[in-house]
Amino acid sequence: MAHEEKDMLTAREVSYLWPGVRTHSVHVNALAHGVRMGTESWLTTTGYAHKEWYNADDVRRVAPQVAAEPLKGPSQIPCCLVLIVLAAAPLVWLAIQIESAGGW
């Protein structure tokens, strides 16, 4: 049996063709390079699930560009900084209130 080329690829398959791009960053790179995509959705017992597919010809066409300068996915650092600031805000407010009331 001869090997058949697939028309559509999953994010995991795309990440193999795009060295340096992790599965979670495939979507960002695909959008940036104009790769055609499709989605498949289905109902499960806990809600809807979906899977994204990427056009194999487009993925192969832009592979050299992506390999030269892959885009990274969103960073977790800004989210963590926001959480730290939100957690520290009440303590800072309390310290200011105590100081303005005449100290400890």
RODREN-475060 format. One record per atom (N, C-alpha, C): residue in three letters; chain; atom name; x, y, z; residue number from 1. Coordinates in Angstrom, 3 decimals, always signed. Each point is the difference from the previous one (the first is absolute). Layout:
BEGIN
 res chain atom        x        y        z   n
 ALA     A   CA        X        Y        Z NUM
...
% end
This chain:
BEGIN
 res chain atom        x        y        z   n
 MET     A    N   +0.845   -1.169   +0.000   1
 MET     A   CA   -0.845   +1.169   +0.000   1
 MET     A    C   +0.898   +1.242   +0.000   1
 ALA     A    N   -0.263   +0.939   -0.871   2
 ALA     A   CA   +0.791   +1.217   -0.116   2
 ALA     A    C   -0.393   +0.998   +1.089   2
 HIS     A    N   +0.978   +0.816   +0.396   3
 HIS     A   CA   -0.250   +1.038   +1.010   3
 HIS     A    C   -0.814   +1.133   -0.636   3
 GLU     A    N   -1.108   +0.352   +0.624   4
 GLU     A   CA   -0.854   +1.068   -0.528   4
 GLU     A    C   +0.244   +1.284   +0.778   4
 GLU     A    N   +0.084   +1.110   -0.731   5
 GLU     A   CA   +0.144   +1.314   +0.619   5
 GLU     A    C   -1.353   +0.441   +0.556   5
 LYS     A    N   +0.019   +0.564   +1.200   6
 LYS     A   CA   -1.227   +0.490   +0.611   6
 LYS     A    C   -0.275   +1.425   -0.479   6
 ASP     A    N   -1.282   +0.324   -0.140   7
 ASP     A   CA   -0.381   +1.357   -0.387   7
 ASP     A    C   +0.012   +0.947   +1.187   7
 MET     A    N   -0.392   -0.505   +1.162   8
 MET     A   CA   -0.077   +0.820   +1.207   8
 MET     A    C   +0.828   -0.651   +1.103   8
 LEU     A    N   +0.645   +0.842   +0.825   9
 LEU     A   CA   +0.873   -0.483   +1.061   9
 LEU     A    C   -0.459   +0.522   +1.353   9
 THR     A    N   +0.269   -0.763   +1.041  10
 THR     A   CA   -0.280   +0.453   +1.362  10
 THR     A    C   +1.143   +0.890   +0.471  10
 ALA     A    N   -0.198   +0.689   +1.121  11
 ALA     A   CA   +1.046   +0.868   +0.550  11
 ALA     A    C   +1.260   -0.792   +0.318  11
 ARG     A    N   -0.152   -1.219   +0.499  12
 ARG     A   CA   +1.165   -0.828   +0.316  12
 ARG     A    C   +0.781   -0.338   -1.271  12
 GLU     A    N   -0.717   -0.335   -1.069  13
 GLU     A   CA   +0.672   -0.314   -1.262  13
 GLU     A    C   +0.700   +1.225   -0.567  13
 VAL     A    N   -0.628   +1.164   +0.133  14
 VAL     A   CA   +0.606   +1.248   -0.479  14
 VAL     A    C   +1.272   +0.302   +0.793  14
 SER     A    N   -0.039   -0.213   +1.312  15
 SER     A   CA   +1.180   +0.307   +0.816  15
 SER     A    C   +1.200   -0.862   -0.393  15
 TYR     A    N   -0.235   -1.199   -0.533  16
 TYR     A   CA   +1.105   -0.833   -0.501  16
 TYR     A    C   +0.610   +0.614   -1.257  16
 LEU     A    N   -0.822   +0.639   -0.821  17
 LEU     A   CA   +0.487   +0.606   -1.246  17
 LEU     A    C   +0.612   +1.382   +0.231  17
 TRP     A    N   -0.339   +0.616   +1.126  18
 TRP     A   CA   +0.521   +1.328   +0.333  18
 TRP     A    C   +0.908   -0.124   +1.223  18
 PRO     A    N   +1.275   -0.301   -0.190  19
 PRO     A   CA   +0.911   -0.140   +1.142  19
 PRO     A    C   +0.052   +1.280   +0.833  19
 GLY     A    N   +0.006   -0.157   +1.299  20
 GLY     A   CA   +0.053   +1.155   +0.890  20
 GLY     A    C   -1.362   +0.546   +0.376  20
 VAL     A    N   -1.064   -0.523   -0.588  21
 VAL     A   CA   -1.357   +0.460   +0.308  21
 VAL     A    C   -0.701   -1.102   +0.776  21
 ARG     A    N   -0.365   +0.307   +1.223  22
 ARG     A   CA   -0.718   -0.974   +0.815  22
 ARG     A    C   -1.453   -0.063   -0.433  22
 THR     A    N   -0.663   -1.061   +0.416  23
 THR     A   CA   -1.393   -0.216   -0.392  23
 THR     A    C   -0.890   +1.169   +0.390  23
 HIS     A    N   +0.214   +0.579   +1.198  24
 HIS     A   CA   -0.859   +1.100   +0.435  24
 HIS     A    C   +0.255   +1.303   -0.760  24
 SER     A    N   +1.085   +0.086   -0.765  25
 SER     A   CA   +0.294   +1.203   -0.779  25
 SER     A    C   -0.330   -0.151   -1.484  25
 VAL     A    N   -0.474   -1.156   -0.404  26
 VAL     A   CA   -0.294   -0.237   -1.417  26
 VAL     A    C   -1.060   +0.971   -0.503  26
 HIS     A    N   -1.063   +0.198   +0.761  27
 HIS     A   CA   -1.103   +0.853   -0.446  27
 HIS     A    C   +0.475   +1.429   -0.269  27
 VAL     A    N   +0.820   +0.550   +0.900  28
 VAL     A   CA   +0.508   +1.368   -0.161  28
 VAL     A    C   +0.827   +0.115   -1.274  28
 ASN     A    N   +0.878   -0.964   -0.230  29
 ASN     A   CA   +0.837   +0.015   -1.196  29
 ASN     A    C   -0.826   -0.197   -1.267  29
 ALA     A    N   -1.003   -0.871   +0.067  30
 ALA     A   CA   -0.851   -0.241   -1.169  30
 ALA     A    C   -0.758   +1.273   -0.389  30
 LEU     A    N   -0.536   +0.699   +0.987  31
 LEU     A   CA   -0.695   +1.260   -0.288  31
 LEU     A    C   +0.944   +1.033   -0.593  31
 ALA     A    N   +1.195   +0.112   +0.562  32
 ALA     A   CA   +0.968   +0.999   -0.463  32
 ALA     A    C   +0.471   -0.257   -1.420  32
 HIS     A    N   -0.012   -1.256   -0.439  33
 HIS     A   CA   +0.517   -0.339   -1.328  33
 HIS     A    C   -1.097   -0.349   -1.002  33
 GLY     A    N   -1.250   +0.232   +0.360  34
 GLY     A   CA   -1.097   -0.192   -0.941  34
 GLY     A    C   -0.321   -1.441   -0.337  34
 VAL     A    N   +0.224   -0.903   +0.930  35
 VAL     A   CA   -0.322   -1.409   -0.231  35
 VAL     A    C   -1.512   -0.184   +0.146  35
 ARG     A    N   -0.597   -0.656   -0.998  36
 ARG     A   CA   -1.439   -0.274   +0.066  36
 ARG     A    C   -0.266   -1.049   +1.075  36
 MET     A    N   -1.096   +0.214   +0.734  37
 MET     A   CA   -0.329   -0.893   +1.111  37
 MET     A    C   -1.456   -0.427   -0.085  37
 GLY     A    N   -0.279   -1.092   +0.663  38
 GLY     A   CA   -1.369   -0.467   +0.144  38
 GLY     A    C   -0.198   -0.496   +1.415  38
 THR     A    N   -1.240   -0.004   +0.452  39
 THR     A   CA   -0.284   -0.503   +1.338  39
 THR     A    C   -1.086   -1.054   -0.073  39
 GLU     A    N   +0.061   -0.892   +0.937  40
 GLU     A   CA   -1.016   -1.035   +0.122  40
 GLU     A    C   -0.494   +0.051   +1.441  40
 SER     A    N   -1.312   +0.097   +0.190  41
 SER     A   CA   -0.570   +0.063   +1.343  41
 SER     A    C   -0.990   -1.131   +0.188  41
 TRP     A    N   -0.085   -0.461   +1.238  42
 TRP     A   CA   -0.973   -1.051   +0.310  42
 TRP     A    C   -0.433   +0.156   +1.447  42
 LEU     A    N   -1.175   -0.524   +0.277  43
 LEU     A   CA   -0.572   +0.071   +1.323  43
 LEU     A    C   +0.470   -1.191   +0.836  43
 THR     A    N   +0.450   +0.286   +1.209  44
 THR     A   CA   +0.407   -1.060   +0.924  44
 THR     A    C   -0.936   +0.034   +1.207  44
 THR     A    N   +0.228   -0.871   +0.933  45
 THR     A   CA   -0.845   -0.023   +1.198  45
 THR     A    C   +0.246   +1.207   +0.893  45
 THR     A    N   +1.132   +0.678   -0.152  46
 THR     A   CA   +0.316   +1.163   +0.838  46
 THR     A    C   -0.049   +1.316   -0.768  46
 GLY     A    N   -0.444   -0.007   -1.227  47
 GLY     A   CA   -0.060   +1.221   -0.816  47
 GLY     A    C   +0.526   -0.262   -1.388  47
 TYR     A    N   +0.477   +1.042   -0.639  48
 TYR     A   CA   +0.534   -0.130   -1.349  48
 TYR     A    C   +1.508   -0.204   +0.028  48
 ALA     A    N   +0.487   -0.763   -0.949  49
 ALA     A   CA   +1.434   -0.177   -0.215  49
 ALA     A    C   +0.284   +0.403   -1.442  49
 HIS     A    N   +1.218   +0.398   -0.268  50
 HIS     A   CA   +0.343   +0.360   -1.376  50
 HIS     A    C   +1.455   -0.363   -0.285  50
 LYS     A    N   +0.269   -0.119   -1.277  51
 LYS     A   CA   +1.354   -0.287   -0.468  51
 LYS     A    C   +0.259   +0.884   -1.205  51
 GLU     A    N   +1.189   +0.538   -0.066  52
 GLU     A   CA   +0.374   +0.847   -1.128  52
 GLU     A    C   +0.880   -0.785   -0.957  52
 TRP     A    N   -0.188   +0.271   -1.258  53
 TRP     A   CA   +0.770   -0.632   -1.055  53
 TRP     A    C   +0.652   +1.082   -0.834  53
 TYR     A    N   +1.185   -0.291   -0.523  54
 TYR     A   CA   +0.773   +0.968   -0.780  54
 TYR     A    C   +0.276   -0.572   -1.385  54
 ASN     A    N   -0.141   +0.832   -1.026  55
 ASN     A   CA   +0.198   -0.429   -1.383  55
 ASN     A    C   +1.454   -0.432   -0.203  55
 ALA     A    N   +0.190   -1.235   -0.411  56
 ALA     A   CA   +1.343   -0.583   -0.116  56
 ALA     A    C   +0.869   +0.734   -1.018  56
 ASP     A    N   -0.584   +0.390   -1.137  57
 ASP     A   CA   +0.784   +0.711   -1.020  57
 ASP     A    C   +0.488   +1.351   +0.528  57
 ASP     A    N   -0.882   +0.718   +0.719  58
 ASP     A   CA   +0.386   +1.292   +0.571  58
 ASP     A    C   +1.088   -0.175   +1.059  58
 VAL     A    N   -0.152   -1.035   +0.825  59
 VAL     A   CA   +0.983   -0.263   +1.055  59
 VAL     A    C   +1.372   -0.240   -0.615  59
 ARG     A    N   +0.061   -0.801   -1.045  60
 ARG     A   CA   +1.288   -0.291   -0.651  60
 ARG     A    C   +0.550   +1.235   -0.720  60
 ARG     A    N   -0.888   +0.811   -0.582  61
 ARG     A   CA   +0.424   +1.194   -0.733  61
 ARG     A    C   +0.684   +1.016   +0.913  61
 VAL     A    N   -0.530   +0.193   +1.211  62
 VAL     A   CA   +0.549   +1.019   +0.904  62
 VAL     A    C   +1.032   -0.558   +0.981  62
 ALA     A    N   +0.295   -1.293   -0.073  63
 ALA     A   CA   +0.943   -0.611   +0.944  63
 ALA     A    C   +1.352   +0.722   +0.052  63
 PRO     A    N   +0.592   +0.385   -1.135  64
 PRO     A   CA   +1.291   +0.710   +0.084  64
 PRO     A    C   -0.109   +1.343   +0.724  64
 GLN     A    N   -1.098   +0.720   -0.208  65
 GLN     A   CA   -0.190   +1.291   +0.666  65
 GLN     A    C   -0.172   -0.196   +1.506  65
 VAL     A    N   -0.792   -0.993   +0.378  66
 VAL     A   CA   -0.236   -0.264   +1.418  66
 VAL     A    C   +1.283   -0.464   +0.676  66
 ALA     A    N   +0.774   -0.834   -0.677  67
 ALA     A   CA   +1.257   -0.493   +0.568  67
 ALA     A    C   +0.988   +1.144   +0.216  67
 ALA     A    N   -0.037   +1.003   -0.886  68
 ALA     A   CA   +0.919   +1.124   +0.113  68
 ALA     A    C   -0.334   +0.882   +1.199  68
 GLU     A    N   -1.287   +0.175   +0.275  69
 GLU     A   CA   -0.404   +0.874   +1.102  69
 GLU     A    C   -1.358   -0.422   +0.552  69
 PRO     A    N   -0.036   -1.057   +0.811  70
 PRO     A   CA   -1.280   -0.439   +0.557  70
 PRO     A    C   -0.528   +0.984   +1.045  70
 LEU     A    N   -1.306   +0.179   +0.002  71
 LEU     A   CA   -0.646   +0.831   +1.010  71
 LEU     A    C   -0.277   -0.872   +1.217  71
 LYS     A    N   +0.190   +0.561   +1.154  72
 LYS     A   CA   -0.261   -0.743   +1.229  72
 LYS     A    C   -1.450   +0.236   +0.413  72
 GLY     A    N   -0.534   -0.917   +0.747  73
 GLY     A   CA   -1.357   +0.138   +0.532  73
 GLY     A    C   -0.033   +1.040   +1.106  73
 PRO     A    N   -1.165   +0.275   +0.535  74
 PRO     A   CA   -0.117   +0.990   +1.060  74
 PRO     A    C   +0.780   -0.427   +1.241  74
 SER     A    N   +0.635   +0.958   +0.629  75
 SER     A   CA   +0.810   -0.280   +1.180  75
 SER     A    C   -0.872   -0.039   +1.248  75
 GLN     A    N   +0.388   -0.816   +0.954  76
 GLN     A   CA   -0.724   -0.094   +1.262  76
 GLN     A    C   +0.459   +1.062   +0.995  76
 ILE     A    N   +1.124   +0.654   -0.258  77
 ILE     A   CA   +0.548   +0.958   +0.955  77
 ILE     A    C   -0.932   +1.189   +0.246  77
 PRO     A    N   -0.546   +0.680   -1.011  78
 PRO     A   CA   -0.882   +1.131   +0.285  78
 PRO     A    C   -1.196   -0.399   +0.861  78
 CYS     A    N   -0.564   -1.153   -0.221  79
 CYS     A   CA   -1.137   -0.456   +0.782  79
 CYS     A    C   +0.406   -0.174   +1.459  79
 CYS     A    N   +1.153   -0.580   +0.240  80
 CYS     A   CA   +0.482   -0.196   +1.369  80
 CYS     A    C   +0.264   +1.337   +0.683  80
 LEU     A    N   +0.549   +0.956   -0.730  81
 LEU     A   CA   +0.257   +1.311   +0.587  81
 LEU     A    C   -1.296   +0.689   +0.410  81
 VAL     A    N   -1.018   -0.121   -0.808  82
 VAL     A   CA   -1.295   +0.592   +0.331  82
 VAL     A    C   -0.552   -0.630   +1.276  82
 LEU     A    N   +0.105   -1.311   +0.118  83
 LEU     A   CA   -0.488   -0.686   +1.200  83
 LEU     A    C   +0.769   +0.430   +1.244  83
 ILE     A    N   +1.308   +0.158   -0.122  84
 ILE     A   CA   +0.815   +0.435   +1.137  84
 ILE     A    C   -0.395   +1.415   +0.423  84
 VAL     A    N   -0.181   +0.882   -0.960  85
 VAL     A   CA   -0.397   +1.375   +0.315  85
 VAL     A    C   -1.374   +0.019   +0.656  85
 LEU     A    N   -0.930   -0.778   -0.518  86
 LEU     A   CA   -1.334   -0.044   +0.592  86
 LEU     A    C   +0.032   -0.572   +1.418  86
 ALA     A    N   +0.855   -0.963   +0.246  87
 ALA     A   CA   +0.101   -0.577   +1.335  87
 ALA     A    C   +0.671   +0.957   +0.975  87
 ALA     A    N   +0.943   +0.804   -0.467  88
 ALA     A   CA   +0.735   +0.920   +0.869  88
 ALA     A    C   -0.760   +1.294   +0.256  88
 ALA     A    N   -0.921   +0.371   -0.864  89
 ALA     A   CA   -0.707   +1.276   +0.125  89
 ALA     A    C   -0.699   +0.166   +1.349  89
 PRO     A    N   -0.744   -0.974   +0.500  90
 PRO     A   CA   -0.639   +0.198   +1.309  90
 PRO     A    C   +1.005   +0.204   +1.139  90
 LEU     A    N   +1.137   -0.669   -0.065  91
 LEU     A   CA   +1.021   +0.178   +1.034  91
 LEU     A    C   +0.591   +1.405   -0.031  91
 VAL     A    N   +0.248   +0.505   -1.194  92
 VAL     A   CA   +0.518   +1.365   -0.143  92
 VAL     A    C   -1.040   +0.991   +0.517  92
 TRP     A    N   -1.255   -0.205   -0.361  93
 TRP     A   CA   -1.063   +0.899   +0.464  93
 TRP     A    C   -0.082   -0.009   +1.529  93
 LEU     A    N   +0.087   -1.193   +0.601  94
 LEU     A   CA   -0.055   -0.120   +1.449  94
 LEU     A    C   +1.178   +0.716   +0.657  94
 ALA     A    N   +1.186   -0.152   -0.550  95
 ALA     A   CA   +1.179   +0.678   +0.539  95
 ALA     A    C   -0.161   +1.512   -0.070  95
 ILE     A    N   -0.546   +0.497   -1.082  96
 ILE     A   CA   -0.224   +1.449   -0.155  96
 ILE     A    C   -1.018   +0.488   +1.029  96
 GLN     A    N   -1.066   -0.767   +0.202  97
 GLN     A   CA   -1.022   +0.383   +0.973  97
 GLN     A    C   +0.558   +0.039   +1.422  97
 ILE     A    N   +0.813   -0.988   +0.341  98
 ILE     A   CA   +0.589   -0.043   +1.347  98
 ILE     A    C   +0.966   +1.166   +0.185  98
 GLU     A    N   +0.802   +0.267   -1.021  99
 GLU     A   CA   +0.975   +1.098   +0.086  99
 GLU     A    C   -0.698   +1.344   +0.118  99
 SER     A    N   -1.063   +0.211   -0.754 100
 SER     A   CA   -0.714   +1.281   +0.054 100
 SER     A    C   -0.781   +0.175   +1.307 100
 ALA     A    N   -0.299   -1.110   +0.694 101
 ALA     A   CA   -0.724   +0.074   +1.270 101
 ALA     A    C   +0.949   +0.228   +1.177 101
 GLY     A    N   +1.262   +0.087   -0.261 102
 GLY     A   CA   +0.926   +0.309   +1.094 102
 GLY     A    C   +0.979   -1.093   +0.327 102
 GLY     A    N   +0.123   -0.941   -0.855 103
 GLY     A   CA   +0.991   -1.050   +0.209 103
 GLY     A    C   -0.611   -1.271   +0.535 103
 TRP     A    N   +0.856   -0.925   +0.350 104
 TRP     A   CA   -0.417   -1.302   +0.445 104
 TRP     A    C   -0.536   +0.122   +1.376 104
% end
